Amino acid sequence: MKKGAVIFAHNNAGIDYIRLAIFAANRVKKYLNIPVSLITDDKKWLFNNYEDHPFDQIIETSSPYSQ
């Protein structure tokens, strides 16, 4: 893959960032017609809640912590 988009989505108790990432990925695919990868800390959440997701590749990482 030479061209594509990467979206980071790490959910927390208040915001479902994966849902926002799905919205963004659908727009990227529609208007740019390029593959979209998701980097997240919870693949299980994605697969359990959004079976029909638009991501071409999903990369699971540990959750980043900041202050």
Biopython code that builds the backbone (N, CA, C, O; Angstrom):
import numpy as np
from Bio.PDB.StructureBuilder import StructureBuilder

atoms = [
    (1, "MET", "N", (0.843, -1.170, 0.000)),
    (1, "MET", "CA", (0.000, 0.000, 0.000)),
    (1, "MET", "C", (0.895, 1.243, 0.000)),
    (1, "MET", "O", (1.759, 1.398, 0.863)),
    (2, "LYS", "N", (0.679, 2.105, -0.961)),
    (2, "LYS", "CA", (1.476, 3.315, -1.064)),
    (2, "LYS", "C", (0.756, 4.547, -0.537)),
    (2, "LYS", "O", (1.390, 5.501, -0.085)),
    (3, "LYS", "N", (-0.564, 4.521, -0.597)),
    (3, "LYS", "CA", (-1.343, 5.679, -0.184)),
    (3, "LYS", "C", (-2.497, 5.209, 0.685)),
    (3, "LYS", "O", (-3.110, 4.179, 0.402)),
    (4, "GLY", "N", (-2.794, 5.952, 1.735)),
    (4, "GLY", "CA", (-3.900, 5.600, 2.605)),
    (4, "GLY", "C", (-4.020, 6.582, 3.745)),
    (4, "GLY", "O", (-3.235, 7.525, 3.856)),
    (5, "ALA", "N", (-5.000, 6.358, 4.586)),
    (5, "ALA", "CA", (-5.242, 7.206, 5.749)),
    (5, "ALA", "C", (-5.123, 6.362, 7.009)),
    (5, "ALA", "O", (-5.448, 5.174, 7.011)),
    (6, "VAL", "N", (-4.653, 6.993, 8.078)),
    (6, "VAL", "CA", (-4.555, 6.341, 9.381)),
    (6, "VAL", "C", (-5.363, 7.166, 10.370)),
    (6, "VAL", "O", (-5.236, 8.389, 10.430)),
    (7, "ILE", "N", (-6.197, 6.479, 11.144)),
    (7, "ILE", "CA", (-7.010, 7.148, 12.163)),
    (7, "ILE", "C", (-6.710, 6.495, 13.508)),
    (7, "ILE", "O", (-6.714, 5.270, 13.627)),
    (8, "PHE", "N", (-6.452, 7.312, 14.507)),
    (8, "PHE", "CA", (-6.233, 6.839, 15.873)),
    (8, "PHE", "C", (-7.535, 6.996, 16.644)),
    (8, "PHE", "O", (-8.180, 8.042, 16.572)),
    (9, "ALA", "N", (-7.928, 5.952, 17.388)),
    (9, "ALA", "CA", (-9.143, 6.021, 18.197)),
    (9, "ALA", "C", (-8.950, 5.204, 19.467)),
    (9, "ALA", "O", (-8.884, 3.975, 19.429)),
    (10, "HIS", "N", (-8.860, 5.901, 20.583)),
    (10, "HIS", "CA", (-8.730, 5.267, 21.895)),
    (10, "HIS", "C", (-9.934, 5.705, 22.727)),
    (10, "HIS", "O", (-10.001, 6.851, 23.173)),
    (11, "ASN", "N", (-10.872, 4.802, 22.931)),
    (11, "ASN", "CA", (-12.093, 5.121, 23.680)),
    (11, "ASN", "C", (-11.788, 5.442, 25.135)),
    (11, "ASN", "O", (-10.755, 5.050, 25.678)),
    (12, "ASN", "N", (-12.719, 6.168, 25.751)),
    (12, "ASN", "CA", (-12.699, 6.361, 27.193)),
    (12, "ASN", "C", (-14.127, 6.230, 27.698)),
    (12, "ASN", "O", (-15.036, 5.937, 26.922)),
    (13, "ALA", "N", (-14.328, 6.441, 28.969)),
    (13, "ALA", "CA", (-15.653, 6.231, 29.557)),
    (13, "ALA", "C", (-16.703, 7.208, 29.023)),
    (13, "ALA", "O", (-17.894, 6.898, 29.036)),
    (14, "GLY", "N", (-16.280, 8.369, 28.561)),
    (14, "GLY", "CA", (-17.231, 9.381, 28.131)),
    (14, "GLY", "C", (-17.471, 9.481, 26.637)),
    (14, "GLY", "O", (-18.551, 9.892, 26.214)),
    (15, "ILE", "N", (-16.481, 9.112, 25.825)),
    (15, "ILE", "CA", (-16.586, 9.323, 24.382)),
    (15, "ILE", "C", (-16.221, 8.054, 23.628)),
    (15, "ILE", "O", (-15.208, 7.417, 23.917)),
    (16, "ASP", "N", (-17.050, 7.696, 22.664)),
    (16, "ASP", "CA", (-16.780, 6.545, 21.798)),
    (16, "ASP", "C", (-16.020, 7.052, 20.566)),
    (16, "ASP", "O", (-16.621, 7.363, 19.538)),
    (17, "TYR", "N", (-14.702, 7.127, 20.687)),
    (17, "TYR", "CA", (-13.882, 7.629, 19.595)),
    (17, "TYR", "C", (-13.879, 6.690, 18.396)),
    (17, "TYR", "O", (-13.648, 7.132, 17.271)),
    (18, "ILE", "N", (-14.129, 5.413, 18.616)),
    (18, "ILE", "CA", (-14.195, 4.477, 17.498)),
    (18, "ILE", "C", (-15.385, 4.819, 16.596)),
    (18, "ILE", "O", (-15.286, 4.721, 15.373)),
    (19, "ARG", "N", (-16.486, 5.211, 17.188)),
    (19, "ARG", "CA", (-17.644, 5.617, 16.389)),
    (19, "ARG", "C", (-17.304, 6.839, 15.534)),
    (19, "ARG", "O", (-17.687, 6.908, 14.366)),
    (20, "LEU", "N", (-16.594, 7.790, 16.111)),
    (20, "LEU", "CA", (-16.169, 8.971, 15.356)),
    (20, "LEU", "C", (-15.192, 8.586, 14.252)),
    (20, "LEU", "O", (-15.225, 9.157, 13.162)),
    (21, "ALA", "N", (-14.322, 7.621, 14.535)),
    (21, "ALA", "CA", (-13.367, 7.152, 13.537)),
    (21, "ALA", "C", (-14.085, 6.477, 12.370)),
    (21, "ALA", "O", (-13.669, 6.625, 11.220)),
    (22, "ILE", "N", (-15.144, 5.746, 12.651)),
    (22, "ILE", "CA", (-15.926, 5.104, 11.592)),
    (22, "ILE", "C", (-16.557, 6.165, 10.693)),
    (22, "ILE", "O", (-16.554, 6.026, 9.470)),
    (23, "PHE", "N", (-17.090, 7.210, 11.291)),
    (23, "PHE", "CA", (-17.660, 8.304, 10.505)),
    (23, "PHE", "C", (-16.599, 8.911, 9.585)),
    (23, "PHE", "O", (-16.841, 9.116, 8.396)),
    (24, "ALA", "N", (-15.427, 9.195, 10.146)),
    (24, "ALA", "CA", (-14.336, 9.787, 9.360)),
    (24, "ALA", "C", (-13.868, 8.837, 8.261)),
    (24, "ALA", "O", (-13.613, 9.266, 7.136)),
    (25, "ALA", "N", (-13.753, 7.559, 8.581)),
    (25, "ALA", "CA", (-13.294, 6.574, 7.595)),
    (25, "ALA", "C", (-14.268, 6.462, 6.432)),
    (25, "ALA", "O", (-13.847, 6.330, 5.282)),
    (26, "ASN", "N", (-15.546, 6.512, 6.713)),
    (26, "ASN", "CA", (-16.533, 6.471, 5.632)),
    (26, "ASN", "C", (-16.388, 7.674, 4.704)),
    (26, "ASN", "O", (-16.546, 7.536, 3.491)),
    (27, "ARG", "N", (-16.092, 8.840, 5.250)),
    (27, "ARG", "CA", (-15.891, 10.045, 4.429)),
    (27, "ARG", "C", (-14.612, 9.939, 3.606)),
    (27, "ARG", "O", (-14.595, 10.331, 2.439)),
    (28, "VAL", "N", (-13.548, 9.417, 4.195)),
    (28, "VAL", "CA", (-12.288, 9.229, 3.465)),
    (28, "VAL", "C", (-12.506, 8.298, 2.283)),
    (28, "VAL", "O", (-12.065, 8.583, 1.169)),
    (29, "LYS", "N", (-13.182, 7.193, 2.528)),
    (29, "LYS", "CA", (-13.431, 6.231, 1.447)),
    (29, "LYS", "C", (-14.314, 6.836, 0.351)),
    (29, "LYS", "O", (-14.078, 6.600, -0.834)),
    (30, "LYS", "N", (-15.321, 7.607, 0.739)),
    (30, "LYS", "CA", (-16.242, 8.188, -0.236)),
    (30, "LYS", "C", (-15.577, 9.267, -1.086)),
    (30, "LYS", "O", (-15.707, 9.264, -2.310)),
    (31, "TYR", "N", (-14.862, 10.190, -0.437)),
    (31, "TYR", "CA", (-14.354, 11.353, -1.158)),
    (31, "TYR", "C", (-12.917, 11.210, -1.651)),
    (31, "TYR", "O", (-12.547, 11.832, -2.646)),
    (32, "LEU", "N", (-12.103, 10.404, -0.974)),
    (32, "LEU", "CA", (-10.717, 10.238, -1.394)),
    (32, "LEU", "C", (-10.449, 8.894, -2.051)),
    (32, "LEU", "O", (-9.472, 8.736, -2.782)),
    (33, "ASN", "N", (-11.320, 7.927, -1.788)),
    (33, "ASN", "CA", (-11.200, 6.587, -2.363)),
    (33, "ASN", "C", (-9.826, 5.962, -2.100)),
    (33, "ASN", "O", (-9.178, 5.444, -3.010)),
    (34, "ILE", "N", (-9.397, 6.025, -0.828)),
    (34, "ILE", "CA", (-8.134, 5.395, -0.416)),
    (34, "ILE", "C", (-8.412, 4.486, 0.777)),
    (34, "ILE", "O", (-9.404, 4.677, 1.479)),
    (35, "PRO", "N", (-7.542, 3.491, 1.017)),
    (35, "PRO", "CA", (-7.735, 2.607, 2.158)),
    (35, "PRO", "C", (-7.559, 3.349, 3.491)),
    (35, "PRO", "O", (-6.841, 4.344, 3.578)),
    (36, "VAL", "N", (-8.236, 2.834, 4.520)),
    (36, "VAL", "CA", (-8.180, 3.457, 5.842)),
    (36, "VAL", "C", (-7.791, 2.410, 6.877)),
    (36, "VAL", "O", (-8.377, 1.330, 6.947)),
    (37, "SER", "N", (-6.784, 2.760, 7.681)),
    (37, "SER", "CA", (-6.356, 1.893, 8.783)),
    (37, "SER", "C", (-6.739, 2.545, 10.102)),
    (37, "SER", "O", (-6.733, 3.770, 10.231)),
    (38, "LEU", "N", (-7.070, 1.714, 11.070)),
    (38, "LEU", "CA", (-7.417, 2.187, 12.410)),
    (38, "LEU", "C", (-6.360, 1.710, 13.390)),
    (38, "LEU", "O", (-5.978, 0.540, 13.382)),
    (39, "ILE", "N", (-5.890, 2.617, 14.234)),
    (39, "ILE", "CA", (-5.020, 2.259, 15.345)),
    (39, "ILE", "C", (-5.828, 2.496, 16.608)),
    (39, "ILE", "O", (-6.259, 3.617, 16.877)),
    (40, "THR", "N", (-6.031, 1.437, 17.384)),
    (40, "THR", "CA", (-6.878, 1.508, 18.577)),
    (40, "THR", "C", (-6.308, 0.653, 19.695)),
    (40, "THR", "O", (-5.410, -0.160, 19.476)),
    (41, "ASP", "N", (-6.834, 0.842, 20.882)),
    (41, "ASP", "CA", (-6.415, 0.038, 22.025)),
    (41, "ASP", "C", (-7.419, -1.070, 22.332)),
    (41, "ASP", "O", (-7.222, -1.835, 23.276)),
    (42, "ASP", "N", (-8.512, -1.166, 21.534)),
    (42, "ASP", "CA", (-9.555, -2.157, 21.847)),
    (42, "ASP", "C", (-10.238, -2.690, 20.592)),
    (42, "ASP", "O", (-11.323, -2.239, 20.226)),
    (43, "LYS", "N", (-9.591, -3.657, 19.937)),
    (43, "LYS", "CA", (-10.182, -4.299, 18.756)),
    (43, "LYS", "C", (-11.502, -4.966, 19.106)),
    (43, "LYS", "O", (-12.450, -4.949, 18.320)),
    (44, "LYS", "N", (-11.551, -5.551, 20.287)),
    (44, "LYS", "CA", (-12.742, -6.281, 20.723)),
    (44, "LYS", "C", (-13.971, -5.371, 20.726)),
    (44, "LYS", "O", (-15.045, -5.779, 20.285)),
    (45, "TRP", "N", (-13.819, -4.146, 21.219)),
    (45, "TRP", "CA", (-14.926, -3.183, 21.236)),
    (45, "TRP", "C", (-15.417, -2.925, 19.816)),
    (45, "TRP", "O", (-16.622, -2.895, 19.566)),
    (46, "LEU", "N", (-14.492, -2.739, 18.901)),
    (46, "LEU", "CA", (-14.864, -2.497, 17.508)),
    (46, "LEU", "C", (-15.648, -3.665, 16.934)),
    (46, "LEU", "O", (-16.718, -3.465, 16.358)),
    (47, "PHE", "N", (-15.138, -4.872, 17.080)),
    (47, "PHE", "CA", (-15.785, -6.044, 16.498)),
    (47, "PHE", "C", (-17.126, -6.360, 17.168)),
    (47, "PHE", "O", (-18.045, -6.836, 16.502)),
    (48, "ASN", "N", (-17.251, -6.106, 18.466)),
    (48, "ASN", "CA", (-18.504, -6.385, 19.173)),
    (48, "ASN", "C", (-19.591, -5.357, 18.874)),
    (48, "ASN", "O", (-20.775, -5.696, 18.867)),
    (49, "ASN", "N", (-19.207, -4.114, 18.628)),
    (49, "ASN", "CA", (-20.194, -3.046, 18.468)),
    (49, "ASN", "C", (-20.398, -2.576, 17.031)),
    (49, "ASN", "O", (-21.446, -2.024, 16.695)),
    (50, "TYR", "N", (-19.407, -2.793, 16.198)),
    (50, "TYR", "CA", (-19.488, -2.307, 14.816)),
    (50, "TYR", "C", (-18.964, -3.384, 13.870)),
    (50, "TYR", "O", (-17.837, -3.301, 13.382)),
    (51, "GLU", "N", (-19.789, -4.386, 13.619)),
    (51, "GLU", "CA", (-19.382, -5.496, 12.758)),
    (51, "GLU", "C", (-19.097, -5.035, 11.331)),
    (51, "GLU", "O", (-18.204, -5.566, 10.670)),
    (52, "ASP", "N", (-19.848, -4.057, 10.862)),
    (52, "ASP", "CA", (-19.728, -3.600, 9.482)),
    (52, "ASP", "C", (-18.865, -2.332, 9.409)),
    (52, "ASP", "O", (-19.307, -1.312, 8.881)),
    (53, "HIS", "N", (-17.663, -2.393, 9.927)),
    (53, "HIS", "CA", (-16.785, -1.226, 9.943)),
    (53, "HIS", "C", (-16.089, -1.050, 8.587)),
    (53, "HIS", "O", (-15.969, -2.011, 7.827)),
    (54, "PRO", "N", (-15.632, 0.165, 8.281)),
    (54, "PRO", "CA", (-15.044, 0.445, 6.973)),
    (54, "PRO", "C", (-13.519, 0.290, 6.898)),
    (54, "PRO", "O", (-12.924, 0.627, 5.875)),
    (55, "PHE", "N", (-12.886, -0.206, 7.945)),
    (55, "PHE", "CA", (-11.425, -0.214, 7.998)),
    (55, "PHE", "C", (-10.826, -1.375, 7.208)),
    (55, "PHE", "O", (-11.318, -2.502, 7.257)),
    (56, "ASP", "N", (-9.760, -1.074, 6.484)),
    (56, "ASP", "CA", (-9.054, -2.091, 5.715)),
    (56, "ASP", "C", (-8.059, -2.842, 6.596)),
    (56, "ASP", "O", (-7.779, -4.018, 6.364)),
    (57, "GLN", "N", (-7.535, -2.167, 7.590)),
    (57, "GLN", "CA", (-6.570, -2.766, 8.509)),
    (57, "GLN", "C", (-6.805, -2.187, 9.897)),
    (57, "GLN", "O", (-7.090, -0.999, 10.046)),
    (58, "ILE", "N", (-6.682, -3.045, 10.916)),
    (58, "ILE", "CA", (-6.852, -2.610, 12.299)),
    (58, "ILE", "C", (-5.610, -3.013, 13.070)),
    (58, "ILE", "O", (-5.214, -4.178, 13.072)),
    (59, "ILE", "N", (-5.003, -2.037, 13.722)),
    (59, "ILE", "CA", (-3.783, -2.257, 14.481)),
    (59, "ILE", "C", (-4.102, -1.988, 15.948)),
    (59, "ILE", "O", (-4.576, -0.907, 16.299)),
    (60, "GLU", "N", (-3.840, -2.977, 16.801)),
    (60, "GLU", "CA", (-4.108, -2.801, 18.225)),
    (60, "GLU", "C", (-2.823, -2.460, 18.945)),
    (60, "GLU", "O", (-1.803, -3.126, 18.764)),
    (61, "THR", "N", (-2.874, -1.414, 19.768)),
    (61, "THR", "CA", (-1.741, -0.969, 20.569)),
    (61, "THR", "C", (-2.191, -0.815, 22.016)),
    (61, "THR", "O", (-3.380, -0.900, 22.321)),
    (62, "SER", "N", (-1.249, -0.592, 22.881)),
    (62, "SER", "CA", (-1.616, -0.322, 24.269)),
    (62, "SER", "C", (-2.133, 1.114, 24.363)),
    (62, "SER", "O", (-1.770, 1.972, 23.558)),
    (63, "SER", "N", (-2.969, 1.355, 25.340)),
    (63, "SER", "CA", (-3.577, 2.664, 25.497)),
    (63, "SER", "C", (-2.561, 3.685, 25.978)),
    (63, "SER", "O", (-1.830, 3.429, 26.935)),
    (64, "PRO", "N", (-2.505, 4.837, 25.327)),
    (64, "PRO", "CA", (-1.584, 5.895, 25.793)),
    (64, "PRO", "C", (-2.153, 6.595, 27.024)),
    (64, "PRO", "O", (-3.359, 6.822, 27.114)),
    (65, "TYR", "N", (-1.316, 6.920, 27.930)),
    (65, "TYR", "CA", (-1.732, 7.650, 29.131)),
    (65, "TYR", "C", (-1.067, 9.005, 29.135)),
    (65, "TYR", "O", (0.123, 9.121, 28.842)),
    (66, "SER", "N", (-1.826, 10.028, 29.462)),
    (66, "SER", "CA", (-1.272, 11.375, 29.545)),
    (66, "SER", "C", (-1.866, 12.081, 30.747)),
    (66, "SER", "O", (-2.857, 11.632, 31.325)),
    (67, "GLN", "N", (-1.260, 13.169, 31.107)),
    (67, "GLN", "CA", (-1.747, 13.949, 32.244)),
    (67, "GLN", "C", (-2.149, 15.321, 31.807)),
    (67, "GLN", "O", (-2.586, 16.127, 32.627)),
]
sb = StructureBuilder()
sb.init_structure("model")
sb.init_model(0)
sb.init_chain("A")
sb.init_seg("    ")
for serial, (resi, resn, name, xyz) in enumerate(atoms, 1):
    if name == "N":
        sb.init_residue(resn, " ", resi, " ")
    sb.init_atom(name, np.array(xyz, "f"), 0.0, 1.0, " ", f" {name:<3s}", serial, name[0])
structure = sb.get_structure()
